[in-house]
Amino acid sequence: VQLVESGGGLVQAGGSLSLSCAVSGSVFRIVDMGWHRQAPEKQRELVAVIPSGGRTNYADSVKGRFTISRDKNKVYLQMNSLKPEDTAVYYCYVRSADGLGRYLEHWGQGTLVTVSS
């Protein structure tokens, strides 16, 4: 299973960017999909998650500005009103079930988002 990310780049504060992530390979069942980010010298943190059949969940710092959506085996993150503190490497994340009661985590390679002030 591979997660192929696209999007990201450089944007001025107040601008918008969108990220997308596609799951390639065979997955028995996707449990949830989401995005994490890691800023320089900080720990990786959850940005948004969209469970299968459940409610989306956002970090407080992005509520009202970011929107996560999903279409089958693709997950998207629309980022509006970007702030310099949103600068980070963004990682796509998928948790899947293997049909034997086990859960597996899959991560994308990361894409850099830079917001200039």
C-alpha positions in Angstrom: 0.0 0.0 0.0 1.3 3.4 -0.9 0.0 6.8 -0.3 0.7 9.3 -3.0 0.4 12.9 -2.0 0.2 16.0 -4.1 -0.3 19.7 -3.6 1.5 21.9 -1.1 4.0 24.6 -1.9 4.5 28.2 -1.0 1.7 30.7 -0.3 1.3 34.0 1.3 -0.5 34.4 4.6 -4.2 34.5 4.0 -4.0 32.4 0.9 -5.2 28.9 0.2 -3.7 25.6 -0.8 -5.1 22.1 -1.3 -3.6 18.7 -0.7 -4.7 15.4 -2.0 -3.7 11.9 -1.2 -4.5 8.7 -3.1 -4.2 5.2 -1.8 -2.6 2.8 -4.2 -2.6 -1.0 -3.6 -5.0 -3.3 -2.0 -6.6 -2.4 1.3 -9.1 -4.7 2.9 -11.0 -1.9 4.6 -10.1 1.7 5.3 -11.0 2.7 8.9 -10.1 6.4 8.7 -8.1 8.8 6.6 -6.5 12.0 7.6 -3.7 14.5 7.7 -0.9 15.1 10.2 1.7 17.8 10.1 5.2 18.4 11.6 6.7 21.8 11.9 10.4 22.3 12.4 11.5 21.2 15.9 8.0 20.2 16.8 6.2 16.9 17.2 3.9 15.6 14.6 0.3 16.5 15.3 -3.1 15.6 14.0 -4.6 18.2 11.6 -7.8 16.5 10.6 -9.3 13.0 10.3 -12.3 11.6 8.5 -13.4 8.2 9.7 -15.4 5.9 7.5 -19.0 6.6 8.4 -18.1 9.0 11.2 -17.7 12.6 11.9 -14.7 14.6 10.9 -12.4 15.9 13.6 -10.1 18.8 13.4 -7.3 20.3 15.5 -8.5 23.4 17.3 -5.9 25.5 15.5 -7.4 24.7 12.0 -11.1 24.6 12.8 -13.0 26.9 10.5 -10.1 27.2 8.1 -9.3 23.7 6.9 -11.7 21.2 5.4 -11.1 17.5 5.0 -13.0 15.4 2.5 -12.8 12.0 1.1 -13.8 10.3 -2.1 -13.4 6.5 -2.0 -9.7 5.9 -1.6 -8.7 9.6 -1.9 -8.5 12.2 0.9 -8.3 15.9 0.4 -7.4 18.8 2.6 -8.5 22.3 1.6 -6.6 24.9 3.6 -7.9 28.5 3.6 -6.8 31.6 5.5 -3.4 30.1 5.9 -1.1 31.5 8.6 2.7 31.3 9.0 2.2 28.9 11.9 0.7 26.4 9.4 4.1 26.0 7.9 5.0 22.3 8.2 5.4 19.1 6.3 2.0 17.6 5.9 1.6 13.8 6.0 -1.3 11.8 4.6 -2.4 9.0 7.0 -4.6 6.0 6.5 -5.6 3.4 9.1 -6.9 0.2 7.6 -8.2 -3.1 8.9 -6.8 -6.3 7.5 -9.8 -8.5 8.1 -8.1 -10.5 10.8 -8.8 -8.0 13.6 -5.6 -6.0 13.1 -5.2 -2.4 12.3 -2.4 -1.1 10.1 -1.1 2.5 9.7 0.1 3.9 6.4 1.8 7.2 5.8 2.6 9.3 2.8 6.0 10.7 2.1 5.0 14.2 3.2 4.6 17.4 1.4 5.9 20.8 2.4 3.5 23.7 3.0 5.2 27.1 3.5 3.2 30.1 4.5 5.0 33.4 4.2 4.1 36.4 6.3 
